[in-house]
Amino acid sequence: MQPIFRLLVSTRSRKIMLKFCAVALALGAAGATPAHATYNPPPPCNNPFTPQQEVTEGSKVAAQVYKQMPVLPENDPVSIYVAQLGSHLTQHAPGLKWPYSFHVVASSDVNAFALPGGAIFINLGTIQAAETEAQLAGVMAHETSHVVLRHATCNMKKQQTTNIMAGLGQIASGILLGNGAGGQVAQAIIGGGAGLYGLRMSRDDEKQADLLGTDILYNSGYDPRGLPQFFEIIQGKYGAGGAQILTDHPNPGNRTEYVNQEIDTLPRLTNPMVTSAAFKRTHDLAMKKPTLTAQQIKDGVWKNGSYAAGPGQSASIGGPEPTPASSSSGDTVTPGQYGADGPVALNRAQLGMGSRLTQYQGANFRMNYPSPWQVSDATNAGATIAPTGGFGTFGLVYGAVIGTVQTNSAIMDADSLANATAQLAQQLSQQNGGLQQVGAVQTLNLGGQLANTLELRGRSPLVQNGTTLPERDWLVTIASQDGDLHYIVFVSPERDFAQMRPLFVSMMNTFRAL
């Protein structure tokens, strides 16, 4: 289907919109839902751990990682972005629904590791090395695959130990470190001096994680070529041995070749996600952050910095709370409110519940909103309206985005409006990490104009214990007299949507196209 409309929003409106994960300026025909990739790894081992035991023991290991490695606070903008990206990927991971969480280590090494039960750690060096979101997502999908396939505990069975703590130094499923001293030092750090068993990932384990990771990347809507592209980047940086895993993760062979062969078996995606404004902004922030070498981490010099003391915690080791980073775009951004886990939930007073409504008039619409809220990104195309603390560098937590879609063919009746609404919803889903439709499209009349409403479910910038919370997005589309399409996206964490809905309805009912 040929594109029938394009989105008219300002640069910052695209950043504010939903979770700041927009990856395209033009809104064309929604891409087809991808066929599901179906790599089938061999049957799992006869694992000595139950899933609950794996989660429990893995959590103990994660607590030890925080004591021995500089992990960024969960409210750091880079940590928040990585948690959001990981949350999207794990929605498309097969098998058991592990309690995944994603964290960032201030290490210069290009590396990442996964712990039993779902805790995944990504080094700043990996984020800095990635050139696109798809490449970083490929690394994270690889690590997620080790969790899905329970490689760590399966390999512990092979080594005849059920002591996860003892095997900690060998279960880090690193993506790229070589055989040199760096990898050995890293293992010594993670091991923390505990007795280390010879727990090693096999070549088959690594190949399975590569292939399943490719499929997770594909099913998440990303260009699956991101993973082999990352291999090539590291090979260019480290030489021919760059694709060699940690010494406990032997190179399974020509990774780029067999991953590309897997990609060739997959139906081609329409408009796959490659990168996003959110990635570019986060990459800029990551490049400015100090990193430490493996030896510096081992020596403990990082304990003088501001790092998290445990999962779900803000900085409490050796320094004050970090200041939220400002936007790199040069636009004025409300900093938002930060708590221990990032942006915080607002109470009724902060949300302006019960406040009088005041009117905002744009170039082609007007709408009332709570008087304590702020209007930003006011352009001919629309605006973002949100309570103080409801948006900032972390994304939009509470509020509304208003915009206009310019159509090539006029929207004249209920069918053409429903078709345009469906396409807009699907494109928003692709651009914002895979939003899921909740219920059916509803038709109503707003000020004499035909309108549709549709609820979508995604992930909020709110983070608890390294995991983003569910978000509810209420899309309203209104046909204008000139044939274009106005839209409003009301945004709230899912847990607050019921109390926010009456306010959203009141705001919607005052919308008038001009």
Secondary structure, DSSP 8 states (H G I E B T S, - for coil): ----EEEE--HHHHHHSTTT----S---S------------------SS-HHHHHHHHHHHHHHHHHHS-B--TTSHHHHHHHHHHHHHHTT--SS----EEEEE-BSSS-EEE-TTSEEEEEHHHHHH-SSHHHHHHHHHHHHHHHHTTHHHHHHHHTT---HHHHHHHH---SS--SSHHHHHHHHHHHTTS--------HHHHHHHHHHHHHHHHHTTB-TTHHHHHHHHHHHHH-GGGG---TTS---S-HHHHHHHHHHTS---SS-B---HHHHHHHHHHHHS--B-HHHHHHTGGGGS-EESSTT--EEESS--------TTS-------EETTEE----TTTTTTT--EEEEE-SSEEEEEETTSEEES--SS-EEEE-TTSEETTEESSEEEEEEEEESS---SHHHHHHHHHHHHHHHHHHTT--EEEEEEEEEEETTEEEEEEEEEEEEEEEETTEEEEEEEEEEEEE-TTS-EEEEEEEEEHHHHHHHHHHHHHHHHT-EE-
